[in-house]
Amino acid sequence: MRVTAHEASLTQRHLWRSAREAIPITRTLIVEAEQDGVSGYGEASRFMTDHYNSGLEQMHADLRRTAPLLATLDVCGPDGDADTIWRRLAAELPDSPFVLAALDSSLHDLRARLLGVPLWKSLGLDRPRNLRSSYSIGLDTPEAMAGKLRERPGWCAYKVKLADPGDLSILRELRRQTDAPFLIDGNCGWDPDRLVPALPHLHDLGVRLIEQPYPRAAWDDARSLKEISPVPVIADESITSPADLDACADAFHGINVKPMKAGGLTPALAMLRAARERGLITMLGCMPESAAGVSATAHLGGLVDHLDVDVVDLLAVDTGHGLSLDATGHVALPDRAGSGYLPDATAHGWYVHHVPAGRAHLVRRQVPGSAPATPSAGHPQDEHPATRHLAALFQGREVGAAS
């Protein structure tokens, strides 16, 4: 097996703001695991780099460190058990959940594609049916947030970022636009003195879920809120791995599981199953990512009460084709093996992609304004299994090549 990391940039349709940050463009790594001529894909975003150890240079270094192990893997062989492989990778990447997630997801995707079955089936799940995603509205002025809602009417729920739960003007403005329930997200930024007095008003305005209002370390405040809130409260930043489940079950009504943050599909699946056994509310969400990552996430959608995979709708620039959302948030999984994701190098977010040897020679020989060139004779090692030919991209156009 060989693994390649492709860099890409994701641009939002609207500047994405929460109580914690503003994100105009997200750099991301698309991780491609190849075996027997078949590729599977995962994704790791450059996001909250200090917290998740997800700077691009660090993630590249982590991938290089795992290369000797990856070279020995056979996902369909006698030692290809997903849990065993995940534990081996986790031992190599104890502080790099995003890279671990990208590798885990790419190997799950690869296994399913080699077997010729959709990802949900290779995971031992039932076919997801009737999936609908909530629609996320980033922090802005009340008028701008209402405009974002008007662009996407008719969704089953709206997930609203709020800087201050005591400032109800935003929710009142949004309520004039829709009867759908609101899920509000504090991203660890709220204070109990502002949230607790607002709880009855939030309930009256149709808020049906509160996500991570306080910082992760504020466990006592979370437990106190759980006792008095008329609206269920779920953990996000407080639930990062199965090891957090006991504490979250004590302090929250439910959890939001994000495979990239959890370290991949393997632990995400374990967390969701354990949460359902405990009777917790479950949400399945995503980080700033593209169709390469979230298409796999959606295959777990049949296990949750709330699905939040609208990230592909929020993007102006994606990396390829995978799950799709209709005008009201109904989710369609691709009718293809694995996650169903197909990379599209003409998407403007890509920098580099693989090409055949002849194409690399042609790109190198092309000069703007000249007649079409013919491929050169090539090199004796062009077809060697270890040789890779790469084309550099600018706004979806090939502008250079290397072998």
C-alpha positions as CSV (number, residue, x, y, z in Angstrom):
1,M,0.0,0.0,0.0
2,R,1.1,3.5,-0.6
3,V,-0.4,6.7,0.8
4,T,-0.4,10.2,-0.8
5,A,-1.4,13.5,0.8
6,H,-2.9,16.1,-1.5
7,E,-3.1,19.7,-0.4
8,A,-6.2,21.7,-1.2
9,S,-8.0,24.9,-0.2
10,L,-11.6,25.2,0.7
11,T,-13.4,28.5,0.2
12,Q,-16.7,29.2,2.0
13,R,-19.7,30.8,0.2
14,H,-19.9,33.1,3.2
15,L,-17.2,34.0,5.7
16,W,-17.7,31.5,8.4
17,R,-17.8,32.9,12.0
18,S,-18.5,31.4,15.4
19,A,-17.9,32.7,18.9
20,R,-14.4,31.3,18.6
21,E,-13.0,32.2,15.1
22,A,-13.6,33.4,11.6
23,I,-12.6,31.1,8.7
24,P,-12.4,32.6,5.2
25,I,-10.4,29.7,3.7
26,T,-9.5,26.2,5.1
27,R,-6.4,24.4,4.0
28,T,-6.9,20.7,4.0
29,L,-5.1,17.4,3.2
30,I,-6.9,14.8,1.1
31,V,-5.2,11.5,2.1
32,E,-5.3,8.8,-0.6
33,A,-4.6,5.2,0.3
34,E,-3.9,2.9,-2.7
35,Q,-3.8,-0.9,-2.9
36,D,-4.1,-3.1,-6.0
37,G,-4.9,-0.2,-8.2
38,V,-7.8,1.0,-6.0
39,S,-7.8,4.2,-3.9
40,G,-9.7,5.2,-0.7
41,Y,-9.9,8.7,0.7
42,G,-9.8,10.5,4.0
43,E,-9.3,14.1,5.0
44,A,-7.5,16.2,7.6
45,S,-8.1,19.9,7.9
46,R,-5.8,22.7,9.1
47,F,-8.1,23.8,11.9
48,M,-7.4,24.9,15.5
49,T,-3.9,23.9,14.9
50,D,-2.6,24.2,18.5
51,H,-5.4,22.2,19.9
52,Y,-5.5,19.4,17.3
53,N,-1.8,19.5,16.2
54,S,-3.1,20.0,12.7
55,G,-0.6,22.4,11.1
56,L,0.2,21.4,7.5
57,E,3.9,20.8,8.1
58,Q,3.1,18.8,11.3
59,M,0.5,16.6,9.5
60,H,2.9,15.9,6.6
61,A,5.5,14.9,9.1
62,D,3.1,12.6,10.9
63,L,2.2,10.9,7.7
64,R,5.8,10.4,6.8
65,R,6.4,8.9,10.2
66,T,3.6,6.3,9.6
67,A,4.9,5.4,6.1
68,P,6.8,2.2,7.2
69,L,3.7,0.9,8.9
70,L,1.4,1.8,6.1
71,A,3.6,0.1,3.5
72,T,3.0,-3.3,5.3
73,L,-0.8,-3.1,5.5
74,D,-3.2,-5.1,3.5
75,V,-6.8,-4.0,4.4
76,C,-8.2,-7.2,3.0
77,G,-5.6,-9.6,4.3
78,P,-5.5,-11.7,7.4
79,D,-4.2,-8.8,9.5
80,G,-6.6,-6.3,8.0
81,D,-9.0,-6.0,10.9
82,A,-10.1,-2.4,11.2
83,D,-9.9,-2.2,15.0
84,T,-6.4,-3.7,15.0
85,I,-5.1,-1.4,12.3
86,W,-6.6,1.6,14.1
87,R,-4.9,0.7,17.4
88,R,-1.5,0.4,15.6
89,L,-2.0,3.7,13.9
90,A,-3.2,5.4,17.1
91,A,0.0,4.2,18.9
92,E,2.0,6.0,16.2
93,L,-0.1,9.2,16.3
94,P,-1.1,9.8,20.0
95,D,-1.4,13.6,19.5
96,S,-2.6,13.8,15.9
97,P,-6.3,13.0,15.8
98,F,-6.9,14.5,12.4
99,V,-4.1,12.6,10.6
100,L,-5.3,9.4,12.4
101,A,-8.8,10.1,11.2
102,A,-7.8,10.7,7.7
103,L,-5.8,7.4,7.6
104,D,-8.5,5.4,9.3
105,S,-11.2,6.8,7.0
106,S,-9.1,6.2,3.9
107,L,-8.5,2.6,4.9
108,H,-12.2,2.0,5.6
109,D,-13.0,3.5,2.2
110,L,-10.3,1.5,0.5
111,R,-11.5,-1.8,2.1
112,A,-15.1,-1.2,1.0
113,R,-14.0,-0.3,-2.6
114,L,-11.9,-3.4,-2.9
115,L,-14.9,-5.4,-1.7
116,G,-17.2,-3.6,-4.1
117,V,-19.7,-2.5,-1.5
118,P,-20.8,0.8,0.0
119,L,-19.1,1.9,3.2
120,W,-22.1,1.4,5.4
121,K,-22.3,-2.2,4.4
122,S,-18.6,-2.9,5.0
123,L,-19.0,-1.3,8.5
124,G,-21.8,-3.8,9.3
125,L,-24.5,-1.1,9.4
126,D,-28.0,-1.0,7.9
127,R,-28.5,1.2,4.8
128,P,-29.1,4.8,6.0
129,R,-32.5,6.0,5.0
130,N,-34.4,9.3,5.1
131,L,-31.3,11.3,6.1
132,R,-31.7,15.0,6.5
133,S,-29.1,17.5,7.6
134,S,-29.5,20.7,9.6
135,Y,-28.3,23.9,8.0
136,S,-25.6,25.9,9.8
137,I,-25.8,29.7,10.0
138,G,-22.5,31.4,11.0
139,L,-22.3,34.4,13.2
140,D,-23.1,37.7,11.6
141,T,-25.5,40.6,12.0
142,P,-29.1,39.6,12.5
143,E,-30.0,40.8,9.1
144,A,-27.2,38.9,7.4
145,M,-28.0,35.7,9.3
146,A,-31.6,36.0,8.3
147,G,-30.5,36.4,4.7
148,K,-28.5,33.2,4.9
149,L,-31.6,31.4,6.2
150,R,-33.7,32.8,3.3
151,E,-31.1,31.4,0.9
152,R,-31.9,27.9,2.3
153,P,-35.6,27.7,3.2
154,G,-37.4,24.5,4.2
155,W,-34.6,22.6,6.0
156,C,-35.5,20.4,8.9
157,A,-33.5,22.4,11.5
158,Y,-31.2,25.4,11.6
159,K,-28.0,25.3,13.6
160,V,-27.2,28.8,14.7
161,K,-23.9,30.2,16.0
162,L,-24.4,32.7,18.8
163,A,-21.8,34.8,20.6
164,D,-24.1,35.7,23.5
165,P,-27.1,33.6,24.4
166,G,-28.7,36.5,26.3
167,D,-28.9,38.6,23.1
168,L,-32.1,37.2,21.6
169,S,-32.3,39.6,18.7
170,I,-30.8,37.1,16.2
171,L,-33.1,34.3,17.1
172,R,-36.1,36.6,17.0
173,E,-35.1,37.8,13.5
174,L,-34.6,34.2,12.3
175,R,-37.9,33.0,13.8
176,R,-39.7,35.5,11.5
177,Q,-38.3,33.5,8.6
178,T,-39.1,29.9,9.6
179,D,-41.0,27.5,11.9
180,A,-38.2,25.0,12.0
181,P,-36.4,24.2,15.3
182,F,-33.2,25.9,16.2
183,L,-30.1,24.2,17.4
184,I,-27.8,26.8,19.0
185,D,-24.0,26.4,19.4
186,G,-21.8,28.3,21.9
187,N,-18.5,26.9,20.8
188,C,-17.3,27.0,24.5
189,G,-17.8,30.8,24.6
190,W,-20.8,31.4,26.9
191,D,-21.1,32.4,30.5
192,P,-23.6,30.8,32.9
193,D,-24.7,34.3,34.1
194,R,-25.9,35.0,30.5
195,L,-27.2,31.6,29.5
196,V,-29.2,30.5,32.6
197,P,-31.6,33.6,32.7
198,A,-32.2,33.2,28.9
199,L,-33.2,29.5,29.0
200,P,-37.0,30.1,29.1
201,H,-36.8,32.6,26.3
202,L,-34.6,30.3,24.2
203,H,-37.2,27.5,24.6
204,D,-40.1,29.8,23.7
205,L,-38.2,30.8,20.5
206,G,-38.0,27.2,19.4
207,V,-34.5,26.2,20.5
208,R,-34.6,22.5,20.8
209,L,-30.9,21.7,21.4
210,I,-27.9,23.6,22.9
211,E,-24.4,22.6,21.9
212,Q,-21.3,23.0,24.0
213,P,-22.1,26.3,25.8
214,Y,-19.2,26.3,28.2
215,P,-15.4,25.5,27.9
216,R,-14.4,21.8,28.1
217,A,-12.9,22.3,31.5
218,A,-16.2,23.6,33.0
219,W,-17.6,20.3,34.0
220,D,-19.4,21.6,37.2
221,D,-21.1,24.3,35.2
222,A,-22.2,21.7,32.6
223,R,-23.6,19.4,35.2
224,S,-25.5,22.3,36.8
225,L,-27.0,23.3,33.5
226,K,-28.1,19.8,32.7
227,E,-30.2,19.8,35.9
228,I,-32.1,23.0,35.1
229,S,-32.2,23.4,31.4
230,P,-35.6,22.9,29.6
231,V,-33.6,22.4,26.4
232,P,-31.3,19.4,26.1
233,V,-27.6,20.2,26.1
234,I,-25.0,18.2,24.1
235,A,-21.2,18.0,24.2
236,D,-19.0,18.8,21.3
237,E,-15.5,20.0,22.3
238,S,-16.0,18.0,25.6
239,I,-16.3,14.7,23.7
240,T,-13.1,13.9,21.8
241,S,-12.7,10.1,22.3
242,P,-14.5,7.1,23.9
243,A,-12.5,8.0,27.1
244,D,-14.7,11.1,27.5
245,L,-18.0,9.3,27.3
246,D,-18.5,8.7,31.1
247,A,-17.9,12.3,31.9
248,C,-20.1,13.6,29.1
249,A,-23.0,11.2,30.1
250,D,-22.8,12.7,33.6
251,A,-22.7,16.4,32.4
252,F,-24.7,16.4,29.2
253,H,-27.9,15.0,27.6
254,G,-26.0,13.9,24.5
255,I,-22.9,14.1,22.3
256,N,-21.9,15.4,18.9
257,V,-19.5,13.0,17.3
258,K,-17.2,14.3,14.6
259,P,-15.0,11.5,13.0
260,M,-12.1,13.9,12.2
261,K,-11.9,15.1,15.8
262,A,-12.5,11.6,17.2
263,G,-9.6,10.0,15.3
264,G,-11.6,8.4,12.5
265,L,-14.6,6.2,11.7
266,T,-13.5,3.4,14.0
267,P,-13.7,5.4,17.3
268,A,-16.7,7.4,16.0
269,L,-18.7,4.3,15.4
270,A,-17.8,2.9,18.9
271,M,-18.8,6.2,20.5
272,L,-22.2,6.4,18.8
273,R,-23.0,2.8,19.7
274,A,-22.1,3.3,23.3
275,A,-24.0,6.6,23.5
276,R,-27.2,4.9,22.1
277,E,-26.9,2.1,24.7
278,R,-26.8,4.8,27.4
279,G,-29.9,6.6,26.0
280,L,-28.0,9.7,25.1
281,I,-29.0,12.1,22.3
282,T,-26.7,11.7,19.4
283,M,-25.5,14.1,16.7
284,L,-23.1,13.3,13.8
285,G,-21.2,16.4,12.7
286,C,-18.2,17.6,10.7
287,M,-15.3,19.9,10.9
288,P,-14.3,22.4,8.1
289,E,-13.8,19.8,5.4
290,S,-14.8,18.8,1.9
291,A,-16.8,16.0,0.3
292,A,-13.7,13.8,0.7
293,G,-14.2,13.6,4.5
294,V,-17.9,14.2,5.1
295,S,-19.1,11.7,2.5
296,A,-17.7,8.9,4.7
297,T,-19.3,10.5,7.8
298,A,-22.7,10.4,6.3
299,H,-22.6,6.6,6.0
300,L,-23.0,6.5,9.9
301,G,-26.1,8.7,9.6
302,G,-28.5,5.9,10.4
303,L,-27.2,5.8,14.0
304,V,-28.0,9.3,15.1
305,D,-30.9,11.6,16.1
306,H,-29.4,14.7,14.4
307,L,-27.3,14.9,11.3
308,D,-25.1,18.0,10.6
309,V,-23.3,17.4,7.3
310,D,-24.2,20.6,5.4
311,V,-20.5,21.6,5.0
312,V,-20.6,20.7,1.3
313,D,-23.4,23.1,0.8
314,L,-21.5,25.9,2.7
315,L,-18.5,25.6,0.3
316,A,-18.0,27.7,-2.8
317,V,-15.0,25.4,-3.7
318,D,-15.0,21.7,-3.0
319,T,-12.6,18.9,-3.9
320,G,-14.8,16.5,-5.8
321,H,-18.1,14.7,-5.8
322,G,-19.6,12.7,-2.9
323,L,-22.7,13.0,-0.8
324,S,-25.3,15.5,-2.1
325,L,-27.9,17.7,-0.5
326,D,-31.1,18.8,-2.1
327,A,-32.6,22.2,-1.7
328,T,-34.1,21.3,1.7
329,G,-31.2,19.3,3.2
330,H,-32.2,15.7,2.2
331,V,-29.0,13.7,2.0
332,A,-28.2,11.3,-0.9
333,L,-25.3,8.9,-0.7
334,P,-23.5,8.1,-4.0
335,D,-24.4,4.9,-5.7
336,R,-20.8,3.8,-5.7
337,A,-18.6,1.6,-3.6
338,G,-16.9,2.9,-0.5
339,S,-17.8,6.4,0.6
340,G,-18.6,7.2,-3.0
341,Y,-16.3,10.2,-3.1
342,L,-14.6,10.9,-6.4
343,P,-11.9,13.6,-6.5
344,D,-12.2,16.2,-9.2
345,A,-8.8,17.9,-10.1
346,T,-10.6,20.6,-12.0
347,A,-12.0,22.0,-8.8
348,H,-10.2,25.2,-8.0
349,G,-9.1,24.1,-4.5
350,W,-6.5,21.5,-5.8
351,Y,-2.8,22.3,-6.1
352,V,-1.5,18.9,-7.4
353,H,-2.9,15.7,-8.8
354,H,-1.6,12.4,-10.2
355,V,-1.4,12.0,-14.0
356,P,-0.2,9.3,-16.4
357,A,3.4,9.5,-17.6
358,G,2.4,10.7,-21.0
359,R,0.3,13.5,-19.6
360,A,3.2,14.7,-17.4
361,H,5.5,14.9,-20.4
362,L,2.9,16.8,-22.4
363,V,2.2,19.3,-19.7
364,R,6.0,20.0,-19.3
365,R,6.4,20.6,-23.0
366,Q,3.4,22.9,-23.5
367,V,4.1,26.6,-23.9
368,P,1.2,29.1,-23.8
369,G,0.2,30.1,-27.4
370,S,2.1,27.3,-29.1
371,A,0.7,24.4,-31.1
372,P,-0.2,21.2,-29.1
373,A,2.9,19.3,-28.2
374,T,3.4,15.6,-28.5
375,P,4.7,13.5,-25.6
376,S,8.4,13.0,-25.4
377,A,10.0,9.5,-25.4
378,G,9.9,9.5,-21.6
379,H,12.2,7.8,-19.2
380,P,13.0,4.1,-18.7
381,Q,11.6,4.2,-15.2
382,D,8.3,6.0,-16.0
383,E,6.2,2.9,-15.4
384,H,8.1,1.7,-12.3
385,P,5.7,1.0,-9.4
386,A,7.4,3.6,-7.2
387,T,7.3,6.4,-9.9
388,R,4.7,9.1,-9.6
389,H,3.8,11.7,-12.1
390,L,2.2,14.9,-10.7
391,A,0.6,17.9,-12.4
392,A,0.6,21.3,-10.7
393,L,-2.8,23.1,-10.9
394,F,-3.9,26.7,-10.8
395,Q,-7.7,27.3,-10.8
396,G,-8.3,23.8,-12.2
397,R,-5.7,24.2,-15.1
398,E,-2.5,22.2,-15.4
399,V,0.4,24.6,-15.3
400,G,3.4,22.3,-14.7
401,A,4.4,18.8,-14.0
402,A,7.1,16.7,-12.2
403,S,8.0,13.0,-12.1
